[in-house]
Amino acid sequence: MNFIVLSSSRGTTFQAVLDRMADGSLTAKCLGLVTDRDDRGCIEKAKNAGLPITIVEREHGQQREEYNKKLDKAIRKLGKVDVICALGWMFILTHWFVQKWEGRIVNVHPALLPKHPGAHGIEETLAAGDTESGMTIHIIDEGVDTGPILVQKTCAVKEDDTEDSLKDRIQALEKEWYPKTLQMIELGEIVLPASTTSAS
């Protein structure tokens, strides 16, 4: 299985994926990183791993549809991509892009979906007084965090938790389980909705 990483963040979970590739516990192949700016932390991780890096800047006033078409073109230039790993990608992907890669964009969300979708999952978990949280690895569809769930792992919410302390525990789950999920896809233990077809 070939995958690319789509990231606009520090690359914390991306590094965990790279570490598992380095120690042989993840045997899928990363074809490269696609990011939106040259100052993103994920770039250093990709450089250290010797991976191709593509920066697709969003021009001022550029429509999302047009930008997503540029993303699609950049991804396809990296080779035959089976899976797109959305790791800290901070922008909503258009319906056009999601349909092009239907069933093959794998995202991780810091809450137990379907509870607390969107950008403020941890904040909303604490505000709701939940006693349990965790992370959800799921397929991106045309909704907001509504796609099929692949893996969910939980952690306790402590009475004295802050957003930062809860985020740390959730990120530990993400770093453990995102690479494991990719390996399960690689081995056929998880079958993606469109895993038997290449993107068109």
C-alpha positions in Angstrom: 0.0 0.0 0.0 1.3 3.4 -0.9 0.2 6.5 1.0 0.9 10.2 1.2 0.6 12.5 4.2 -1.5 15.6 3.9 -0.5 17.9 6.8 -0.5 21.6 7.8 0.7 21.1 11.4 3.7 20.2 13.5 3.6 16.6 12.4 3.5 14.8 15.8 1.5 11.8 14.6 3.3 11.9 11.3 6.6 11.4 13.2 5.0 8.4 14.9 4.2 6.9 11.5 7.8 7.5 10.3 9.2 5.9 13.5 7.0 2.7 12.9 8.2 2.6 9.3 11.8 2.9 10.5 11.5 0.0 13.0 9.6 -2.2 10.4 6.3 -2.5 12.2 4.7 -0.4 9.4 5.4 -1.9 6.0 3.3 0.4 3.9 5.3 2.9 1.7 5.1 6.7 2.2 5.4 8.4 -1.2 5.8 11.9 0.4 4.3 14.9 2.2 2.0 17.5 0.8 1.6 20.6 2.9 0.4 24.2 2.4 3.3 26.4 3.7 7.1 26.2 3.9 7.1 26.9 7.7 5.1 23.9 8.8 6.8 21.6 11.4 5.8 18.5 9.4 8.4 19.5 6.7 11.4 18.9 9.0 10.0 15.4 9.8 9.7 14.6 6.1 13.2 16.0 5.4 14.8 13.9 8.1 13.1 10.8 6.7 14.3 11.6 3.1 10.7 11.9 1.8 9.6 14.1 -1.1 8.0 17.3 0.0 5.4 19.2 -2.0 4.2 22.6 -0.9 0.9 23.7 -2.4 0.4 27.3 -1.3 -3.1 28.7 -1.2 -3.0 32.0 -3.0 -4.9 35.0 -1.5 -8.5 34.9 -2.7 -8.2 31.5 -4.3 -11.4 29.5 -4.3 -11.3 26.2 -2.3 -12.3 24.2 -5.4 -9.4 25.5 -7.4 -7.0 24.9 -4.5 -8.2 21.3 -4.0 -7.6 20.7 -7.7 -4.0 21.8 -7.2 -3.8 19.5 -4.2 -5.1 16.6 -6.2 -2.6 17.2 -9.0 0.3 17.4 -6.6 -0.7 14.2 -4.9 -1.0 12.3 -8.2 2.5 13.5 -9.2 3.9 11.5 -6.3 2.9 8.2 -7.8 0.2 5.6 -7.4 -1.4 6.7 -4.1 -3.7 4.2 -2.4 -4.4 6.2 0.8 -4.2 9.8 1.8 -3.3 10.2 5.5 -4.9 13.5 6.7 -2.6 14.2 9.8 -3.3 17.7 11.1 -4.7 19.0 7.9 -6.5 22.1 9.0 -8.7 22.8 6.0 -12.0 21.4 4.9 -11.7 19.3 1.7 -14.2 20.0 -1.0 -16.9 17.6 -2.1 -15.0 17.3 -5.4 -11.8 16.2 -3.7 -13.5 13.8 -1.4 -15.4 12.2 -4.3 -12.2 11.8 -6.2 -10.6 10.0 -3.3 -13.7 8.4 -1.9 -13.1 5.9 0.9 -9.4 6.5 0.9 -8.7 9.6 3.0 -7.9 8.5 6.6 -8.3 11.1 9.3 -7.8 11.1 13.1 -10.1 13.1 15.4 -9.5 13.9 19.1 -12.9 12.8 20.4 -15.1 9.7 20.4 -17.2 10.3 17.3 -20.1 10.8 16.7 -19.7 13.0 19.8 -17.9 16.3 19.5 -17.2 16.6 15.8 -15.4 19.6 14.3 -12.5 21.7 15.4 -13.1 21.8 19.1 -13.5 18.2 20.1 -11.3 18.4 23.3 -12.8 21.7 24.5 -16.3 20.4 24.0 -15.5 17.1 25.8 -14.4 19.0 28.9 -17.4 21.5 28.6 -19.8 18.5 28.5 -18.4 17.0 31.6 -17.7 13.7 29.9 -15.8 11.1 32.0 -14.4 9.4 28.9 -12.7 10.7 25.8 -10.3 9.3 23.2 -9.6 9.4 19.5 -11.3 8.2 16.4 -9.6 7.1 13.2 -12.1 7.4 10.3 -12.7 7.9 6.6 -13.3 11.4 5.5 -16.6 11.8 3.7 -18.5 14.9 2.6 -19.7 15.7 6.1 -17.7 17.0 9.1 -16.3 14.0 10.9 -19.2 11.8 9.8 -17.3 9.2 7.8 -17.1 5.4 8.6 -15.1 4.7 11.8 -12.1 2.4 11.5 -10.7 2.4 15.0 -11.7 4.1 18.3 -9.6 4.1 21.5 -10.6 5.6 24.8 -9.0 7.3 27.8 -10.4 8.7 31.0 -11.1 12.3 31.5 -9.8 13.4 34.9 -11.5 16.0 37.2 -8.4 18.3 37.0 -7.9 17.9 33.2 -7.1 21.0 31.1 -7.3 21.0 27.4 -3.5 20.5 27.3 -3.4 17.6 29.7 -6.3 15.8 27.9 -4.8 16.6 24.5 -1.5 14.9 25.6 -3.3 11.7 26.5 -5.3 11.7 23.3 -2.2 12.4 21.2 -0.5 9.4 22.8 -3.4 7.2 21.6 -3.2 8.8 18.1 0.6 8.2 17.9 0.1 4.5 18.9 -3.0 3.7 16.8 -2.6 5.7 13.6 0.4 3.7 12.5 -1.2 0.4 13.7 -4.3 1.3 11.7 -2.3 1.8 8.5 -0.6 -1.5 9.1 -4.0 -3.2 9.5 -5.0 -1.6 6.1 -1.7 -2.8 4.6 -2.4 -6.4 5.8 -6.1 -6.4 4.8 -7.3 -6.6 8.3 -9.2 -3.3 7.7 -10.7 -3.1 4.2 -11.4 0.5 3.0 -14.5 1.1 1.0 -12.5 1.8 -2.2 -9.4 -0.2 -1.4 -9.6 -2.3 -4.5 -9.7 0.5 -7.0 -7.2 3.2 -7.8 -8.1 6.9 -7.8 -9.4 8.3 -11.1 
